[in-house]
Each structure stands twice: as C-alpha cells, then as structure tokens.
C-alpha cells in the first residue's frame, strides 16, 4: 500500500497513523533513514539494532566468544602494542 505525505519547509513529514501502526512505530521512537539510492527506507532504531545483532550472530556462528575472551584479546593486543612502542624507542 502507498501513502502520500507532504514535507514541510523544514523537512518534517508525518507518517500516517495506519502505517505507523502497521510498522509498530511508537510515539517518540527514534527512527533511522537509510538512503537506498533512489529513495530511502525508514526503520525503527530497535529494528536496526536487531539487524546488527543478527549479523554479528551470523558472523560468529560456530565460534564461542565471551566477554572474558574479549578482555583477554584486548589485554594481549595492548601488551603487543606496548612492546612495539618499547622496541621503537
């Protein structure tokens, strides 16, 4: 279904209530506009977060990665960077 809206001189548009309800947009919710070349897509911020989380989950599939793993990796990298700085001094 298509909807027609007017844009105000300052760029504001009103998303029709029926469409907001259909998309699950709540009053005051943060929205994200994505330029797709010929127009744009409107998504809720929470929808974008879910998409990013799903992408990371796909990328880490089959690989267990915990906060402890992350901290250990960062400590290793920090030690390596410090050693490089000391070598270059």
MOJO-V238189 format. One record per backbone hydrogen bond with DSSP energy under -1.0 kcal/mol. NH is the residue of the N-H (numbers start at 0). CO is the residue of the C=O. If there is no record, write none. Layout:
<<NH	CO> <NH	CO>>
This chain:
<<7	11> <10	7> <19	15> <20	16> <21	17> <22	18> <24	19> <28	25> <31	42> <33	40> <35	38> <40	33> <42	31> <44	29> <47	43> <48	44> <49	45> <50	46> <51	47> <52	48> <53	49> <54	50> <55	51> <56	52> <57	53> <58	54> <59	55> <62	59> <69	65> <70	66> <71	67> <72	68> <73	69> <74	70> <75	71> <76	72> <77	73> <78	74> <79	75> <80	76> <81	77> <82	78> <83	79> <84	80> <85	81> <86	82> <87	83>>
